[in-house]
Amino acid sequence: IKSVLGKTKFAACAACHGMDGNSAAPTFPKLAGQNAKYIYKQLHDFKTMRRNNAMMLGFATALSDQDMADIAVYMSEQKLAGGAAKPDLVARGPVVAQAPGAEDPRLGSGEIHI
């Protein structure tokens, strides 16, 4: 997986989430620096309608599994700018990331090779 591919594929997402994943609007989450497996799982859940969001369904439906993996790796490599996460949500992150369906062989073992 190359993050360059993810950057290109992320272009449509940038209108809401910012070019580098740092959304300026509080209604759209910052994706920069998030765990790649977590981002992949969220995109997959939107695509399969496990998460119900009409706007994200429209975008996620067009993505292949490889597209989601590339975007996830690209976002994981970006730096989070400003703001702070709510501690209770941070604590839940690893649980969500390890939920069934969060594993995908294209994401590797946590090591990212460019």
Secondary structure as GFF3:
##gff-version 3
##sequence-region A 1 114
A	DSSP	alpha_helix	3	9	.	.	.	ID=ss1
A	DSSP	three_ten_helix	10	13	.	.	.	ID=ss2
A	DSSP	alpha_helix	14	17	.	.	.	ID=ss3
A	DSSP	alpha_helix	36	47	.	.	.	ID=ss4
A	DSSP	alpha_helix	54	60	.	.	.	ID=ss5
A	DSSP	alpha_helix	65	76	.	.	.	ID=ss6
A	DSSP	alpha_helix	87	97	.	.	.	ID=ss7
A	DSSP	three_ten_helix	105	107	.	.	.	ID=ss8
###
